[in-house]
Amino acid sequence: MKDGKHIEAMLNYTHAIKIQPNNHEFYSNRSLAFLKLEQHYHAREDSLKVIQLNPTWPKVSRYCIGNRRSLFIKSSGEISQLR
């Protein structure tokens, strides 16, 4: 995604998730792609899936809470799950 191909990345991770639906890294990476595309609802949904699959994965907090914490507080009452 460093080259700005966020739509392509999102589509590739979506395909990978269909093949390996329990791979938390795919959801984490797709969440970042969604954030770059300003698709915050989808980024949040993928973040919650990462937490469900691997609650200790450190990137979920960096990508999905980080600088966008207020966004998630506004969009969901489930912020306690993201802490």
C-alpha positions in Angstrom: 0.0 0.0 0.0 3.0 2.3 0.1 2.5 3.2 -3.5 -1.1 4.5 -2.9 -2.9 1.6 -4.4 -5.4 1.3 -1.6 -8.4 0.1 -3.7 -6.2 -2.7 -5.2 -5.0 -3.6 -1.7 -8.5 -3.7 -0.3 -9.6 -6.0 -3.1 -6.6 -8.3 -2.7 -7.1 -8.6 1.0 -10.8 -9.3 0.5 -9.9 -12.2 -1.8 -7.4 -13.5 0.7 -10.0 -13.4 3.5 -12.3 -15.5 1.3 -9.5 -18.1 1.1 -8.3 -17.8 4.8 -11.2 -16.3 6.8 -9.5 -16.7 10.1 -6.3 -14.9 9.2 -6.3 -11.8 11.5 -3.4 -10.2 9.6 -5.6 -10.0 6.4 -8.3 -8.2 8.3 -5.8 -5.9 10.0 -4.3 -4.9 6.6 -7.6 -4.5 4.9 -8.7 -2.3 7.8 -5.8 0.0 7.1 -6.7 0.0 3.4 -10.3 1.0 4.3 -8.9 3.8 6.6 -6.8 5.1 3.7 -10.0 5.1 1.5 -11.9 6.9 4.3 -14.3 3.9 4.6 -14.4 4.2 8.4 -17.3 1.9 9.0 -15.6 -1.0 7.2 -12.3 -0.3 8.9 -14.0 -0.5 12.2 -15.7 -3.8 11.3 -12.5 -5.3 10.3 -10.8 -4.1 13.5 -13.4 -5.8 15.6 -12.9 -9.0 13.6 -9.1 -8.7 14.3 -9.9 -8.4 18.0 -12.2 -11.4 17.9 -9.6 -13.5 16.1 -6.5 -12.3 17.9 -7.1 -9.9 20.9 -3.3 -9.4 21.4 -2.5 -8.3 17.9 -0.8 -4.9 18.4 -1.5 -3.3 15.1 -5.2 -3.1 15.6 -4.8 -0.4 18.2 -2.3 1.5 16.2 -4.3 1.5 13.0 -7.8 1.7 14.4 -7.5 3.7 17.5 -4.4 5.7 17.0 -5.2 9.1 15.6 -8.8 8.2 14.8 -9.9 7.4 18.3 -12.6 10.1 18.4 -14.0 8.7 15.1 -14.6 5.3 16.7 -16.0 6.8 19.8 -18.6 8.7 17.7 -19.4 5.8 15.4 -19.8 3.1 18.0 -20.7 2.4 21.6 -18.3 -0.5 21.4 -15.2 1.6 22.0 -14.5 -0.4 25.2 -13.8 -3.4 23.0 -11.1 -1.5 21.1 -9.1 -0.5 24.2 
